[in-house]
Amino acid sequence: MAADAEGPTPMDFLPDSHTFVLYSLACVLLFVTPGPDMSLWLAKTISGGRRGGTAAMLGTQVGCVCHTVFAAIGLSALLAASATAFAAMKIIGALYLLWLAFSAIRSGSALNVKAEAKPPGSFRSTFLLGLGVNITNPKVVLFFLTFLPQFVQANDPHAAQKLFFLGLYFVAINLPLAFVLILGAEKVVAWLKARPRVLRGIDFTFAGVFGLFAFKILTTQAR
């Protein structure tokens, strides 16, 4: 009997290998592109040690899990209501990726690490700070709503499971990379600040890759 005639399988939430590789590349590229979350981790590590940096990082990652749940529930409801509306969201997302690519070239990386004069807070307070910074950032909300659908087909019967998986996989990639970054925070900050061309190289790489993603999505949807 054919596999699809036996009903759903435990691994239906996994995307195909091509999509998985593209998504993994996008996640790593997103991680190495400095932003508010990374700046917070590095600042808290420098002012409060690795414990402070870890607390802030874990807070932002829990925020990402919350965004994953909210986005997956909302996008799944949208897909259930209308595959056309879901496809429209993919087009909006592609345009947003183009805007991010343009902004990366125009404005550059947002690495803003400042030493704090005040004593470091507790693990709990720093964790909550990281959670608050992430979960209240409207750009993160918009990003999850527009980024995750790019890797799920509108007619996929397992879209909801894949949206959850992709969001949690994003966090799973971030965690080990972030721990490595925190371990070498002072050296990383000094190295990056001494090499602005490296940051610009990251910006152009980000813009190029996400521009290609957006172009591919838009041309696919137009067919």
Z-matrix of the N, CA and C atoms (Angstrom, degrees):
N
C 1 1.470
C 2 1.522 1 108.82
N 3 1.315 2 117.53 1 140.36
C 4 1.452 3 121.17 2 -178.05
C 5 1.518 4 110.00 3 -65.90
N 6 1.359 5 115.25 4 151.68
C 7 1.461 6 119.94 5 -175.88
C 8 1.513 7 111.66 6 -64.54
N 9 1.394 8 117.33 7 -36.34
C 10 1.445 9 119.20 8 -176.99
C 11 1.521 10 112.38 9 -73.59
N 12 1.336 11 116.81 10 -13.58
C 13 1.459 12 119.94 11 178.43
C 14 1.516 13 112.02 12 -84.63
N 15 1.334 14 116.03 13 -9.15
C 16 1.452 15 120.22 14 -177.89
C 17 1.519 16 112.43 15 -92.28
N 18 1.316 17 116.72 16 4.38
C 19 1.451 18 119.94 17 -179.76
C 20 1.517 19 111.52 18 88.93
N 21 1.318 20 117.73 19 -171.99
C 22 1.457 21 122.25 20 -176.69
C 23 1.526 22 112.32 21 -65.76
N 24 1.316 23 115.78 22 151.23
C 25 1.460 24 122.55 23 177.78
C 26 1.518 25 108.76 24 -112.78
N 27 1.347 26 117.90 25 161.85
C 28 1.462 27 120.57 26 -177.37
C 29 1.525 28 114.29 27 -62.58
N 30 1.342 29 117.87 28 -18.82
C 31 1.456 30 120.81 29 -175.03
C 32 1.521 31 112.60 30 -105.12
N 33 1.306 32 118.19 31 19.17
C 34 1.463 33 120.74 32 -178.67
C 35 1.522 34 113.07 33 -64.33
N 36 1.346 35 117.05 34 -19.97
C 37 1.458 36 120.01 35 -178.31
C 38 1.519 37 112.79 36 -76.30
N 39 1.337 38 118.10 37 -12.12
C 40 1.459 39 121.26 38 -178.15
C 41 1.523 40 110.88 39 -80.43
N 42 1.337 41 117.93 40 133.47
C 43 1.465 42 120.00 41 174.25
C 44 1.524 43 110.09 42 -73.93
N 45 1.328 44 117.13 43 167.88
C 46 1.461 45 119.80 44 177.34
C 47 1.524 46 109.54 45 -67.79
N 48 1.319 47 116.21 46 163.96
C 49 1.468 48 121.23 47 -172.71
C 50 1.526 49 112.58 48 -60.18
N 51 1.334 50 117.78 49 -39.84
C 52 1.465 51 120.89 50 -179.61
C 53 1.528 52 110.70 51 -63.19
N 54 1.328 53 116.46 52 -46.80
C 55 1.461 54 121.31 53 178.63
C 56 1.517 55 110.87 54 -63.94
N 57 1.325 56 116.59 55 -38.98
C 58 1.459 57 121.29 56 -178.63
C 59 1.532 58 110.81 57 -63.10
N 60 1.327 59 116.91 58 -42.14
C 61 1.465 60 121.04 59 179.49
C 62 1.526 61 110.40 60 -66.45
N 63 1.327 62 117.27 61 -44.78
C 64 1.458 63 120.96 62 179.19
C 65 1.530 64 111.03 63 -61.74
N 66 1.312 65 115.84 64 -43.24
C 67 1.463 66 119.90 65 -179.27
C 68 1.530 67 110.67 66 -66.03
N 69 1.327 68 117.25 67 -41.37
C 70 1.466 69 120.85 68 178.26
C 71 1.526 70 110.60 69 -60.81
N 72 1.339 71 116.60 70 -43.09
C 73 1.460 72 121.02 71 177.17
C 74 1.519 73 110.69 72 -60.15
N 75 1.335 74 116.21 73 -44.44
C 76 1.462 75 120.52 74 -179.86
C 77 1.530 76 110.98 75 -62.78
N 78 1.324 77 117.47 76 -40.79
C 79 1.463 78 121.30 77 -179.47
C 80 1.530 79 111.62 78 -64.29
N 81 1.324 80 116.52 79 -44.56
C 82 1.469 81 120.10 80 179.38
C 83 1.521 82 110.17 81 -64.51
N 84 1.324 83 116.64 82 -42.12
C 85 1.457 84 120.43 83 179.19
C 86 1.526 85 110.99 84 -63.21
N 87 1.314 86 116.31 85 -40.09
C 88 1.466 87 120.25 86 176.82
C 89 1.524 88 111.02 87 -62.50
N 90 1.329 89 116.17 88 -38.80
C 91 1.465 90 119.23 89 -178.74
C 92 1.522 91 111.61 90 -64.52
N 93 1.335 92 117.39 91 -44.56
C 94 1.464 93 119.76 92 -175.11
C 95 1.517 94 112.39 93 -78.99
N 96 1.335 95 118.30 94 -5.80
C 97 1.457 96 121.04 95 175.61
C 98 1.523 97 108.04 96 -88.36
N 99 1.345 98 118.47 97 110.98
C 100 1.467 99 120.44 98 -174.87
C 101 1.521 100 112.55 99 -60.90
N 102 1.319 101 115.45 100 142.13
C 103 1.459 102 122.50 101 178.10
C 104 1.517 103 109.94 102 -152.10
N 105 1.333 104 118.10 103 -170.73
C 106 1.471 105 121.20 104 -177.19
C 107 1.528 106 113.79 105 -58.57
N 108 1.335 107 117.54 106 -39.99
C 109 1.465 108 119.84 107 -179.37
C 110 1.525 109 110.93 108 -63.13
N 111 1.335 110 116.22 109 -49.47
C 112 1.462 111 119.54 110 -179.31
C 113 1.530 112 110.91 111 -62.28
N 114 1.333 113 116.66 112 -41.03
C 115 1.462 114 120.12 113 179.08
C 116 1.523 115 110.87 114 -59.75
N 117 1.330 116 116.26 115 -40.02
C 118 1.470 117 120.42 116 179.06
C 119 1.518 118 111.13 117 -65.62
N 120 1.340 119 117.51 118 -44.69
C 121 1.472 120 119.95 119 179.50
C 122 1.520 121 110.83 120 -57.68
N 123 1.346 122 114.99 121 -48.13
C 124 1.458 123 119.89 122 -175.95
C 125 1.528 124 111.12 123 -66.74
N 126 1.339 125 116.70 124 -42.00
C 127 1.463 126 119.83 125 179.95
C 128 1.526 127 111.14 126 -62.90
N 129 1.343 128 116.99 127 -44.03
C 130 1.464 129 120.69 128 -179.42
C 131 1.528 130 111.32 129 -69.28
N 132 1.319 131 117.84 130 -30.55
C 133 1.461 132 120.22 131 177.20
C 134 1.515 133 110.31 132 -69.35
N 135 1.326 134 116.35 133 -42.32
C 136 1.459 135 120.51 134 -178.89
C 137 1.525 136 111.34 135 -68.05
N 138 1.345 137 117.17 136 -38.68
C 139 1.472 138 120.30 137 -177.67
C 140 1.524 139 113.06 138 -86.80
N 141 1.328 140 117.96 139 -31.95
C 142 1.460 141 120.75 140 -174.46
C 143 1.515 142 114.95 141 -121.58
N 144 1.324 143 117.53 142 7.90
C 145 1.455 144 120.52 143 179.95
C 146 1.524 145 111.89 144 81.78
N 147 1.307 146 115.63 145 -177.80
C 148 1.468 147 120.83 146 -176.94
C 149 1.528 148 112.04 147 -63.71
N 150 1.329 149 116.91 148 -30.09
C 151 1.466 150 120.14 149 178.11
C 152 1.532 151 110.17 150 -63.02
N 153 1.335 152 116.46 151 -44.55
C 154 1.458 153 120.57 152 178.70
C 155 1.522 154 112.10 153 -65.61
N 156 1.324 155 116.14 154 -42.68
C 157 1.463 156 119.42 155 178.73
C 158 1.513 157 112.06 156 -64.49
N 159 1.330 158 116.55 157 -39.36
C 160 1.467 159 120.51 158 179.07
C 161 1.523 160 110.84 159 -66.01
N 162 1.335 161 116.59 160 -40.87
C 163 1.468 162 120.19 161 179.03
C 164 1.522 163 111.02 162 -61.48
N 165 1.331 164 116.95 163 -45.38
C 166 1.464 165 120.88 164 -180.00
C 167 1.522 166 110.77 165 -64.99
N 168 1.325 167 116.31 166 -41.87
C 169 1.462 168 120.77 167 -179.84
C 170 1.523 169 111.73 168 -63.96
N 171 1.338 170 116.78 169 -44.52
C 172 1.466 171 119.81 170 179.36
C 173 1.533 172 110.87 171 -63.96
N 174 1.320 173 116.67 172 -35.69
C 175 1.459 174 119.75 173 177.09
C 176 1.521 175 111.79 174 -62.48
N 177 1.324 176 117.02 175 -44.93
C 178 1.466 177 119.49 176 179.58
C 179 1.523 178 111.37 177 -66.24
N 180 1.327 179 117.61 178 -34.35
C 181 1.467 180 119.92 179 -179.20
C 182 1.529 181 111.71 180 -72.06
N 183 1.341 182 116.89 181 -35.78
C 184 1.468 183 119.24 182 173.60
C 185 1.532 184 108.93 183 -63.72
N 186 1.324 185 116.50 184 -36.92
C 187 1.455 186 120.19 185 174.96
C 188 1.516 187 111.65 186 -59.39
N 189 1.326 188 116.76 187 -41.38
C 190 1.466 189 121.00 188 178.35
C 191 1.532 190 111.34 189 -64.35
N 192 1.327 191 116.53 190 -36.59
C 193 1.467 192 119.61 191 176.50
C 194 1.526 193 109.88 192 -63.44
N 195 1.331 194 116.85 193 -41.83
C 196 1.469 195 120.55 194 177.69
C 197 1.529 196 110.47 195 -61.82
N 198 1.329 197 116.58 196 -43.95
C 199 1.462 198 120.15 197 178.61
C 200 1.531 199 110.73 198 -62.11
N 201 1.336 200 115.96 199 -37.37
C 202 1.463 201 120.47 200 178.27
C 203 1.521 202 110.93 201 -60.99
N 204 1.330 203 116.35 202 -47.77
C 205 1.465 204 120.85 203 -179.21
C 206 1.524 205 110.64 204 -61.95
N 207 1.332 206 116.15 205 -47.84
C 208 1.468 207 119.65 206 -178.11
C 209 1.528 208 111.25 207 -63.58
N 210 1.348 209 115.67 208 -43.34
C 211 1.465 210 119.28 209 -178.20
C 212 1.525 211 110.91 210 -67.73
N 213 1.335 212 117.21 211 -43.59
C 214 1.463 213 120.34 212 -178.19
C 215 1.528 214 111.19 213 -63.71
N 216 1.329 215 116.80 214 -41.58
C 217 1.465 216 119.96 215 179.11
C 218 1.526 217 110.64 216 -65.06
N 219 1.330 218 115.88 217 -46.35
C 220 1.456 219 120.11 218 -179.02
C 221 1.514 220 112.94 219 -66.27
N 222 1.328 221 116.69 220 -43.85
C 223 1.467 222 120.55 221 -179.14
C 224 1.529 223 111.01 222 -69.63
N 225 1.329 224 116.70 223 -35.46
C 226 1.459 225 119.98 224 178.11
C 227 1.528 226 110.26 225 -65.25
N 228 1.340 227 116.06 226 -40.35
C 229 1.459 228 119.95 227 177.18
C 230 1.522 229 110.82 228 -64.49
N 231 1.336 230 115.65 229 -38.71
C 232 1.466 231 119.95 230 178.21
C 233 1.519 232 110.54 231 -64.10
N 234 1.338 233 116.57 232 -42.82
C 235 1.456 234 120.71 233 179.83
C 236 1.528 235 110.85 234 -65.17
N 237 1.336 236 116.54 235 -40.51
C 238 1.465 237 119.99 236 179.76
C 239 1.521 238 110.70 237 -64.32
N 240 1.337 239 116.05 238 -33.75
C 241 1.464 240 120.00 239 -179.21
C 242 1.518 241 112.05 240 -77.17
N 243 1.340 242 116.80 241 -38.33
C 244 1.460 243 119.61 242 -176.05
C 245 1.519 244 110.74 243 -165.61
N 246 1.330 245 115.91 244 117.18
C 247 1.467 246 120.25 245 175.55
C 248 1.522 247 109.95 246 -64.91
N 249 1.342 248 117.24 247 -31.46
C 250 1.469 249 121.46 248 178.58
C 251 1.524 250 110.69 249 -65.10
N 252 1.331 251 115.96 250 -42.24
C 253 1.461 252 119.83 251 178.42
C 254 1.523 253 110.80 252 -64.98
N 255 1.333 254 116.81 253 -37.79
C 256 1.458 255 120.72 254 177.78
C 257 1.527 256 110.22 255 -64.33
N 258 1.347 257 116.34 256 -41.60
C 259 1.457 258 120.50 257 177.34
C 260 1.527 259 110.52 258 -63.33
N 261 1.337 260 116.47 259 -37.51
C 262 1.467 261 120.19 260 177.44
C 263 1.524 262 110.33 261 -63.47
N 264 1.346 263 116.01 262 -37.81
C 265 1.464 264 119.85 263 177.22
C 266 1.526 265 110.75 264 -62.99
N 267 1.329 266 117.06 265 -36.39
C 268 1.460 267 120.53 266 177.43
C 269 1.522 268 110.75 267 -63.36
N 270 1.330 269 116.94 268 -39.07
C 271 1.463 270 120.49 269 178.94
C 272 1.528 271 110.22 270 -67.84
N 273 1.332 272 116.44 271 -42.65
C 274 1.464 273 120.07 272 176.05
C 275 1.529 274 109.97 273 -59.75
N 276 1.335 275 115.37 274 -41.47
C 277 1.460 276 120.00 275 178.34
C 278 1.517 277 112.41 276 -63.14
N 279 1.332 278 116.76 277 -40.11
C 280 1.463 279 120.34 278 178.50
C 281 1.523 280 110.63 279 -62.99
N 282 1.323 281 116.50 280 -41.29
C 283 1.466 282 120.27 281 177.75
C 284 1.527 283 110.74 282 -64.88
N 285 1.340 284 115.69 283 -36.57
C 286 1.465 285 119.61 284 177.83
C 287 1.530 286 110.70 285 -66.50
N 288 1.325 287 117.16 286 -38.90
C 289 1.466 288 120.41 287 176.77
C 290 1.529 289 110.64 288 -62.22
N 291 1.336 290 116.36 289 -39.02
C 292 1.468 291 119.73 290 175.89
C 293 1.526 292 110.84 291 -61.93
N 294 1.336 293 116.42 292 -40.43
C 295 1.455 294 120.27 293 178.14
C 296 1.529 295 111.09 294 -64.58
N 297 1.333 296 117.15 295 -40.92
C 298 1.462 297 120.47 296 176.92
C 299 1.529 298 110.89 297 -61.76
N 300 1.344 299 116.09 298 -40.78
C 301 1.458 300 120.40 299 178.74
C 302 1.527 301 110.40 300 -62.71
N 303 1.324 302 116.65 301 -44.64
C 304 1.465 303 121.37 302 178.85
C 305 1.523 304 110.74 303 -63.75
N 306 1.328 305 116.42 304 -42.53
C 307 1.464 306 120.66 305 -178.65
C 308 1.521 307 111.75 306 -65.49
N 309 1.342 308 116.71 307 -35.44
C 310 1.466 309 120.34 308 179.28
C 311 1.522 310 110.79 309 -62.04
N 312 1.337 311 116.82 310 -39.54
C 313 1.459 312 120.71 311 179.43
C 314 1.524 313 110.61 312 -74.45
N 315 1.344 314 116.02 313 -39.79
C 316 1.462 315 120.21 314 -176.19
C 317 1.521 316 112.65 315 -73.24
N 318 1.349 317 116.92 316 -45.20
C 319 1.464 318 120.46 317 -171.48
C 320 1.521 319 114.05 318 -104.11
N 321 1.321 320 117.32 319 -24.06
C 322 1.449 321 120.06 320 -179.45
C 323 1.515 322 113.25 321 82.55
N 324 1.324 323 116.26 322 176.76
C 325 1.457 324 122.40 323 -177.32
C 326 1.519 325 111.29 324 -69.95
N 327 1.326 326 115.04 325 144.59
C 328 1.462 327 121.01 326 -177.83
C 329 1.521 328 110.56 327 -96.47
N 330 1.338 329 116.99 328 63.63
C 331 1.460 330 120.63 329 177.04
C 332 1.518 331 107.59 330 -94.92
N 333 1.316 332 117.28 331 109.55
C 334 1.463 333 122.48 332 -175.56
C 335 1.520 334 108.43 333 -134.15
N 336 1.326 335 115.80 334 86.93
C 337 1.458 336 121.29 335 -176.79
C 338 1.518 337 108.90 336 -109.81
N 339 1.344 338 116.04 337 113.93
C 340 1.463 339 121.60 338 -179.47
C 341 1.519 340 109.71 339 -119.36
N 342 1.314 341 115.32 340 136.75
C 343 1.467 342 119.39 341 176.49
C 344 1.534 343 109.47 342 -70.93
N 345 1.330 344 116.97 343 138.95
C 346 1.461 345 121.82 344 -178.30
C 347 1.526 346 109.74 345 -102.05
N 348 1.347 347 115.55 346 135.70
C 349 1.459 348 119.98 347 179.76
C 350 1.528 349 111.67 348 -80.42
N 351 1.329 350 116.77 349 -29.08
C 352 1.464 351 119.71 350 -177.42
C 353 1.522 352 110.78 351 -74.43
N 354 1.350 353 116.83 352 152.72
C 355 1.473 354 119.72 353 -180.00
C 356 1.527 355 111.51 354 -64.00
N 357 1.337 356 117.11 355 147.81
C 358 1.470 357 119.98 356 -179.14
C 359 1.521 358 111.59 357 -64.32
N 360 1.334 359 116.75 358 147.06
C 361 1.453 360 121.59 359 178.89
C 362 1.518 361 111.36 360 -80.58
N 363 1.325 362 115.38 361 -178.17
C 364 1.456 363 120.41 362 178.57
C 365 1.519 364 110.46 363 -72.64
N 366 1.329 365 115.12 364 168.36
C 367 1.462 366 119.99 365 178.33
C 368 1.523 367 109.73 366 -59.41
N 369 1.334 368 116.73 367 -43.39
C 370 1.465 369 121.53 368 -177.81
C 371 1.530 370 111.27 369 -63.67
N 372 1.331 371 116.86 370 -46.61
C 373 1.465 372 119.48 371 -177.71
C 374 1.526 373 111.27 372 -66.63
N 375 1.325 374 116.73 373 -36.75
C 376 1.466 375 119.70 374 179.12
C 377 1.521 376 110.51 375 -70.81
N 378 1.340 377 116.53 376 -37.68
C 379 1.459 378 121.07 377 175.29
C 380 1.525 379 110.51 378 -59.85
N 381 1.339 380 116.11 379 -47.24
C 382 1.467 381 120.33 380 -179.46
C 383 1.521 382 111.48 381 -65.78
N 384 1.325 383 116.71 382 -32.91
C 385 1.463 384 119.86 383 175.86
C 386 1.524 385 110.21 384 -63.03
N 387 1.338 386 116.22 385 -46.63
C 388 1.463 387 120.09 386 178.44
C 389 1.512 388 111.52 387 -61.82
N 390 1.334 389 116.61 388 -42.10
C 391 1.465 390 120.90 389 178.16
C 392 1.520 391 110.76 390 -62.03
N 393 1.334 392 116.25 391 -44.37
C 394 1.458 393 120.02 392 -178.91
C 395 1.515 394 112.84 393 -66.26
N 396 1.336 395 116.69 394 -42.28
C 397 1.462 396 120.50 395 179.31
C 398 1.520 397 110.73 396 -59.91
N 399 1.326 398 116.31 397 -41.57
C 400 1.466 399 120.58 398 -177.37
C 401 1.517 400 112.67 399 -75.43
N 402 1.313 401 117.05 400 -49.10
C 403 1.465 402 120.11 401 -169.70
C 404 1.529 403 112.36 402 -75.42
N 405 1.340 404 117.51 403 -20.59
C 406 1.465 405 119.91 404 178.81
C 407 1.514 406 112.94 405 -97.82
N 408 1.326 407 116.79 406 4.55
C 409 1.464 408 120.26 407 -179.76
C 410 1.532 409 109.22 408 -83.96
N 411 1.326 410 118.62 409 110.83
C 412 1.474 411 119.96 410 -177.73
C 413 1.523 412 113.39 411 -61.61
N 414 1.330 413 116.73 412 -27.21
C 415 1.467 414 119.53 413 178.64
C 416 1.527 415 110.97 414 -66.78
N 417 1.335 416 116.63 415 -34.01
C 418 1.466 417 119.87 416 178.53
C 419 1.528 418 109.93 417 -70.21
N 420 1.337 419 116.29 418 -41.13
C 421 1.464 420 120.54 419 176.83
C 422 1.521 421 110.45 420 -57.90
N 423 1.334 422 115.71 421 -49.73
C 424 1.462 423 120.65 422 -178.97
C 425 1.517 424 111.08 423 -63.93
N 426 1.343 425 115.70 424 -37.86
C 427 1.456 426 119.14 425 -178.49
C 428 1.525 427 111.38 426 -62.95
N 429 1.313 428 117.97 427 -46.67
C 430 1.462 429 120.46 428 -178.71
C 431 1.524 430 110.99 429 -65.16
N 432 1.325 431 116.98 430 -37.82
C 433 1.460 432 120.12 431 -179.31
C 434 1.526 433 112.54 432 -68.32
N 435 1.328 434 116.61 433 -28.22
C 436 1.465 435 119.30 434 -176.86
C 437 1.530 436 113.30 435 -104.06
N 438 1.341 437 117.20 436 -23.06
C 439 1.462 438 119.95 437 -176.18
C 440 1.521 439 112.09 438 -82.69
N 441 1.328 440 117.58 439 -48.48
C 442 1.464 441 120.43 440 -176.33
C 443 1.528 442 113.40 441 -58.39
N 444 1.358 443 120.16 442 -41.24
C 445 1.475 444 118.79 443 -178.36
C 446 1.525 445 114.85 444 -63.26
N 447 1.337 446 116.93 445 -17.83
C 448 1.466 447 118.83 446 -178.19
C 449 1.528 448 112.18 447 -66.05
N 450 1.327 449 116.61 448 -17.77
C 451 1.456 450 120.62 449 -175.60
C 452 1.529 451 112.22 450 -112.14
N 453 1.335 452 115.97 451 16.96
C 454 1.467 453 121.77 452 178.10
C 455 1.525 454 108.80 453 -133.52
N 456 1.324 455 116.75 454 132.80
C 457 1.460 456 120.70 455 178.42
C 458 1.526 457 110.27 456 -77.32
N 459 1.335 458 115.39 457 144.61
C 460 1.457 459 120.43 458 -177.85
C 461 1.532 460 112.37 459 -64.53
N 462 1.333 461 116.59 460 -26.30
C 463 1.473 462 120.03 461 -179.10
C 464 1.523 463 112.69 462 -98.95
N 465 1.325 464 117.64 463 13.77
C 466 1.467 465 121.64 464 -178.93
C 467 1.533 466 109.65 465 -77.25
N 468 1.327 467 118.93 466 119.15
C 469 1.468 468 120.37 467 -179.71
C 470 1.526 469 112.99 468 -68.24
N 471 1.334 470 116.75 469 -14.69
C 472 1.465 471 120.68 470 -179.06
C 473 1.529 472 110.78 471 -110.36
N 474 1.328 473 116.48 472 27.01
C 475 1.463 474 121.16 473 -175.90
C 476 1.530 475 112.07 474 -59.50
N 477 1.327 476 117.47 475 -41.98
C 478 1.468 477 120.64 476 -177.22
C 479 1.527 478 111.04 477 -59.90
N 480 1.362 479 116.02 478 -47.37
C 481 1.465 480 119.52 479 179.96
C 482 1.525 481 111.09 480 -63.30
N 483 1.327 482 116.82 481 -38.01
C 484 1.460 483 120.25 482 -179.00
C 485 1.521 484 111.34 483 -68.71
N 486 1.326 485 117.52 484 -37.17
C 487 1.460 486 120.58 485 177.99
C 488 1.531 487 110.47 486 -62.53
N 489 1.320 488 116.40 487 -44.26
C 490 1.468 489 120.26 488 176.56
C 491 1.534 490 110.18 489 -61.49
N 492 1.328 491 116.67 490 -46.94
C 493 1.461 492 120.04 491 -177.94
C 494 1.525 493 111.18 492 -60.99
N 495 1.330 494 117.30 493 -45.87
C 496 1.462 495 120.60 494 -176.92
C 497 1.528 496 111.45 495 -62.73
N 498 1.331 497 116.38 496 -40.47
C 499 1.456 498 119.02 497 178.52
C 500 1.521 499 112.49 498 -65.57
N 501 1.320 500 116.93 499 -42.96
C 502 1.465 501 120.39 500 179.63
C 503 1.529 502 111.21 501 -71.18
N 504 1.327 503 116.26 502 -32.67
C 505 1.465 504 119.92 503 176.75
C 506 1.524 505 110.53 504 -66.22
N 507 1.326 506 116.83 505 -36.00
C 508 1.468 507 122.00 506 175.41
C 509 1.530 508 110.13 507 -57.10
N 510 1.334 509 116.43 508 -44.69
C 511 1.459 510 120.94 509 178.22
C 512 1.528 511 110.60 510 -67.16
N 513 1.328 512 116.85 511 -40.30
C 514 1.468 513 121.06 512 -178.83
C 515 1.531 514 111.45 513 -63.04
N 516 1.326 515 117.41 514 -34.46
C 517 1.464 516 120.58 515 176.81
C 518 1.527 517 109.95 516 -71.60
N 519 1.321 518 115.89 517 -40.42
C 520 1.465 519 120.37 518 -177.07
C 521 1.519 520 112.96 519 -64.09
N 522 1.338 521 117.48 520 -40.24
C 523 1.464 522 120.81 521 -171.17
C 524 1.535 523 114.07 522 -56.71
N 525 1.343 524 119.97 523 -56.59
C 526 1.463 525 118.14 524 -178.50
C 527 1.526 526 112.64 525 -65.69
N 528 1.331 527 117.15 526 -36.91
C 529 1.466 528 119.81 527 178.79
C 530 1.532 529 110.53 528 -64.52
N 531 1.335 530 116.16 529 -39.58
C 532 1.459 531 120.29 530 -179.65
C 533 1.529 532 111.14 531 -66.99
N 534 1.337 533 118.06 532 -39.16
C 535 1.465 534 120.89 533 178.01
C 536 1.534 535 110.47 534 -61.71
N 537 1.321 536 116.48 535 -41.84
C 538 1.469 537 120.12 536 177.77
C 539 1.521 538 110.12 537 -63.11
N 540 1.329 539 116.51 538 -42.38
C 541 1.460 540 121.29 539 179.69
C 542 1.527 541 110.85 540 -61.78
N 543 1.336 542 117.11 541 -42.87
C 544 1.459 543 121.33 542 -179.26
C 545 1.531 544 110.95 543 -66.08
N 546 1.320 545 117.07 544 -37.52
C 547 1.466 546 120.78 545 179.53
C 548 1.524 547 111.99 546 -59.42
N 549 1.317 548 116.11 547 -34.06
C 550 1.465 549 119.86 548 -179.25
C 551 1.509 550 112.97 549 -115.77
N 552 1.341 551 116.95 550 34.01
C 553 1.465 552 121.95 551 -171.32
C 554 1.528 553 113.66 552 -55.12
N 555 1.325 554 116.97 553 -51.91
C 556 1.464 555 119.62 554 -176.02
C 557 1.524 556 111.23 555 -61.64
N 558 1.335 557 116.04 556 -42.54
C 559 1.457 558 119.21 557 179.61
C 560 1.523 559 111.40 558 -67.71
N 561 1.342 560 115.85 559 -38.08
C 562 1.471 561 119.67 560 179.48
C 563 1.518 562 110.87 561 -63.33
N 564 1.345 563 117.30 562 -45.83
C 565 1.461 564 121.10 563 -179.73
C 566 1.518 565 111.06 564 -62.25
N 567 1.338 566 116.56 565 -47.34
C 568 1.466 567 120.51 566 -179.90
C 569 1.522 568 110.98 567 -62.35
N 570 1.330 569 116.42 568 -41.26
C 571 1.465 570 121.03 569 -178.20
C 572 1.527 571 111.20 570 -65.36
N 573 1.328 572 116.52 571 -44.48
C 574 1.459 573 120.36 572 -178.66
C 575 1.528 574 111.58 573 -68.90
N 576 1.335 575 116.66 574 -41.99
C 577 1.465 576 118.88 575 -179.44
C 578 1.523 577 112.10 576 -66.41
N 579 1.328 578 116.03 577 -27.53
C 580 1.465 579 119.53 578 178.52
C 581 1.521 580 112.21 579 -82.78
N 582 1.324 581 117.09 580 -8.44
C 583 1.467 582 121.21 581 -177.14
C 584 1.528 583 110.61 582 -132.82
N 585 1.326 584 117.14 583 71.22
C 586 1.468 585 119.63 584 179.69
C 587 1.526 586 112.91 585 -60.72
N 588 1.320 587 117.37 586 -24.70
C 589 1.466 588 119.57 587 178.94
C 590 1.525 589 111.25 588 -67.03
N 591 1.331 590 116.38 589 -30.60
C 592 1.465 591 119.46 590 177.02
C 593 1.526 592 109.72 591 -64.42
N 594 1.346 593 116.16 592 -44.18
C 595 1.462 594 119.86 593 178.05
C 596 1.525 595 111.10 594 -61.80
N 597 1.321 596 116.59 595 -40.42
C 598 1.466 597 118.68 596 178.52
C 599 1.524 598 110.65 597 -67.57
N 600 1.342 599 116.00 598 -35.00
C 601 1.463 600 118.75 599 175.91
C 602 1.522 601 111.78 600 -62.62
N 603 1.349 602 116.13 601 -40.07
C 604 1.462 603 120.62 602 176.29
C 605 1.528 604 110.03 603 -62.54
N 606 1.340 605 115.85 604 -42.61
C 607 1.467 606 120.43 605 179.51
C 608 1.525 607 111.43 606 -58.85
N 609 1.314 608 117.16 607 -47.00
C 610 1.463 609 120.58 608 -177.45
C 611 1.530 610 111.19 609 -69.96
N 612 1.342 611 116.59 610 -35.16
C 613 1.464 612 119.31 611 176.20
C 614 1.519 613 110.42 612 -64.43
N 615 1.336 614 115.53 613 -45.58
C 616 1.468 615 121.02 614 177.16
C 617 1.532 616 110.19 615 -57.48
N 618 1.328 617 115.85 616 -48.43
C 619 1.465 618 120.35 617 -177.95
C 620 1.523 619 110.98 618 -62.20
N 621 1.331 620 116.61 619 -41.69
C 622 1.460 621 119.92 620 -178.71
C 623 1.518 622 112.69 621 -66.12
N 624 1.327 623 116.70 622 -48.01
C 625 1.462 624 120.81 623 -177.54
C 626 1.521 625 110.91 624 -65.92
N 627 1.328 626 117.89 625 -46.73
C 628 1.456 627 120.00 626 -177.82
C 629 1.524 628 111.85 627 -73.11
N 630 1.323 629 116.60 628 -28.02
C 631 1.456 630 119.12 629 172.45
C 632 1.516 631 111.31 630 -64.69
N 633 1.329 632 116.59 631 -41.18
C 634 1.468 633 120.79 632 177.25
C 635 1.525 634 111.30 633 -65.77
N 636 1.351 635 116.24 634 -41.39
C 637 1.466 636 119.47 635 176.11
C 638 1.524 637 110.47 636 -56.56
N 639 1.329 638 115.23 637 -48.68
C 640 1.467 639 120.16 638 -177.27
C 641 1.523 640 111.17 639 -63.38
N 642 1.317 641 117.39 640 -41.73
C 643 1.466 642 121.02 641 179.58
C 644 1.525 643 110.89 642 -62.46
N 645 1.333 644 115.38 643 -44.37
C 646 1.472 645 120.06 644 179.35
C 647 1.526 646 110.87 645 -61.40
N 648 1.343 647 115.88 646 -43.62
C 649 1.471 648 119.97 647 -179.40
C 650 1.518 649 110.77 648 -63.26
N 651 1.330 650 116.39 649 -46.73
C 652 1.464 651 120.59 650 -176.78
C 653 1.523 652 111.46 651 -64.84
N 654 1.322 653 117.58 652 -40.46
C 655 1.465 654 119.97 653 -179.58
C 656 1.520 655 110.70 654 -70.94
N 657 1.340 656 116.69 655 -34.13
C 658 1.472 657 119.54 656 177.71
C 659 1.512 658 110.92 657 -67.29
N 660 1.328 659 116.76 658 -43.80
C 661 1.461 660 120.96 659 -178.35
C 662 1.522 661 112.01 660 -68.34
N 663 1.335 662 116.99 661 -26.25
C 664 1.466 663 120.46 662 -177.64
C 665 1.516 664 112.51 663 -77.14
N 666 1.322 665 117.96 664 -14.67
C 667 1.469 666 120.68 665 -177.45
C 668 1.520 667 111.47 666 -76.34
